[in-house]
Amino acid sequence: MSDVFEGILCPGTPEQVSNTVDRTAGGLSLKLRPLDNRVTAVYRSDVRNTSFSERINEVAQNLSKERGKALLVRFDGRISHRSSVLFVDGKEIRDFTEEDEIYVLLGDRGKPLTEGRKFTFAEMAAADPDEEFATFCDAIQLGLDAFGIGTWEETMELVGTT
């Protein structure tokens, strides 16, 4: 079974964010888990066979109003979906999707050429069809970089345990 994750990273402890989550969850089954002493993950714990919830956007927006910022993260290994949305002070500031990801060429031995040229999604799609690419920086990492807290490793560990 492939991993599916839909959650929010938010500054603060579970105790600091739980009231907002309780007030705004609106029927979503959400769990809270500290990632470290600075960030709490708020994520869906129900079994999902369908699409992501729009309701969780409201939770992220409200968390960002009270905690300053929040990062909504979505991952679906069944369809290779990765995305993130940064909220600051209750406003959606930026969303990151596949079209924002950064790619590098694969070398002769199938290893990413990370020191070489970086390609956008559009550049990769328009490249020579014989060229092979690897993702250098995906939509979740771009969101984490903009958020400024949390790491890819912590986020993927959370994805694998939900």
C-alpha positions in Angstrom: 0.0 0.0 0.0 1.3 3.4 -0.9 1.7 6.2 1.6 -0.8 9.0 1.6 -0.3 12.1 3.8 -2.2 15.3 4.3 -1.1 17.5 7.1 0.1 20.8 8.4 3.4 21.8 10.0 3.0 24.6 12.5 5.3 26.4 15.0 4.6 25.5 18.6 3.9 22.5 20.8 0.8 20.3 20.5 -0.6 22.0 23.5 -0.2 25.4 21.9 -2.0 24.4 18.7 -4.7 22.0 19.9 -7.4 24.6 20.7 -7.3 26.0 17.1 -7.3 22.5 15.7 -10.3 21.4 17.9 -12.2 24.6 16.9 -11.6 24.3 13.1 -11.3 20.6 12.3 -15.0 20.4 11.3 -15.3 16.6 11.2 -11.8 15.8 10.1 -10.0 13.1 12.1 -6.7 14.9 13.0 -3.8 13.9 15.1 -1.1 16.1 16.6 2.6 15.1 16.9 5.6 17.2 17.8 8.4 17.0 15.3 10.8 18.8 17.6 10.5 21.4 20.3 9.6 24.1 17.6 7.1 22.3 15.3 3.9 20.3 15.6 2.5 18.2 12.8 -1.3 18.2 12.5 -2.3 15.4 10.1 -5.3 13.3 9.0 -5.5 10.0 10.6 -8.5 8.6 8.7 -8.2 6.1 5.9 -8.3 8.0 2.6 -9.3 6.2 -0.6 -10.3 9.5 -2.4 -9.0 13.0 -2.8 -7.5 15.4 -0.3 -9.8 17.6 1.9 -10.4 21.3 1.2 -11.4 21.6 4.9 -7.7 21.2 6.0 -6.9 24.4 4.1 -9.1 26.2 6.6 -7.3 24.6 9.5 -3.9 25.6 8.1 -5.2 29.2 7.5 -6.5 29.4 11.1 -3.3 28.0 12.5 -1.3 30.6 10.6 -3.5 33.4 12.0 -2.7 32.2 15.6 0.8 30.9 15.2 2.1 33.2 12.5 2.6 30.6 9.8 1.7 27.1 8.7 2.7 24.8 5.9 0.1 22.4 4.4 1.8 19.3 3.0 0.2 16.7 0.7 1.8 13.5 -0.5 0.2 10.6 -2.4 2.6 7.8 -3.4 -0.1 6.1 -5.4 0.0 8.9 -8.0 3.4 10.5 -7.2 1.8 13.7 -6.0 3.7 16.2 -3.8 2.6 19.7 -3.0 2.8 22.2 -0.2 1.1 25.5 0.6 2.5 28.2 2.8 0.1 30.3 4.9 1.3 33.4 6.8 -0.9 35.4 9.1 -4.1 33.8 7.7 -3.2 34.3 4.1 -2.1 31.8 1.4 1.3 33.2 0.4 2.6 30.5 -2.0 1.7 27.1 -3.2 4.3 24.6 -4.5 3.5 22.0 -7.1 5.2 19.7 -9.6 5.6 22.7 -11.9 7.8 24.4 -9.4 10.1 21.5 -8.8 13.7 21.5 -9.9 15.3 18.7 -11.9 18.8 17.6 -12.8 20.1 15.3 -15.6 21.0 11.7 -14.8 24.6 10.8 -15.7 25.7 7.7 -17.7 25.5 5.5 -14.6 22.1 6.7 -13.6 23.3 9.1 -10.9 21.9 12.6 -10.6 24.3 15.3 -11.8 23.6 17.6 -8.8 26.5 19.9 -9.7 25.3 20.5 -13.2 22.5 22.6 -14.7 19.1 22.8 -12.9 15.9 22.5 -15.0 12.4 23.7 -14.4 9.5 21.3 -15.1 8.8 23.1 -18.4 12.4 22.9 -19.5 12.6 19.2 -18.6 9.3 18.5 -20.5 10.7 20.3 -23.6 14.1 18.6 -23.4 15.5 15.9 -25.7 13.3 12.8 -25.0 16.5 10.7 -24.7 17.6 12.7 -21.7 16.7 11.4 -18.3 16.1 13.5 -15.2 15.8 13.2 -11.5 14.1 15.5 -9.0 16.6 17.7 -7.3 14.2 19.7 -5.1 10.5 18.7 -4.9 7.4 20.7 -4.0 7.5 19.6 -0.4 11.1 20.6 0.1 10.4 24.0 -1.6 7.6 24.5 0.9 9.8 23.5 3.8 12.5 26.0 2.6 9.9 28.8 2.5 8.5 27.8 5.8 11.9 27.8 7.4 11.3 25.1 10.0 11.3 21.3 9.7 13.2 19.0 7.4 12.4 16.6 4.5 13.6 13.7 6.6 11.3 14.5 9.5 8.4 15.1 7.1 8.9 11.8 5.2 9.3 9.9 8.5 5.9 11.3 9.5 4.4 10.3 6.1 5.6 6.7 6.6 4.1 6.4 10.1 0.6 7.8 9.5 
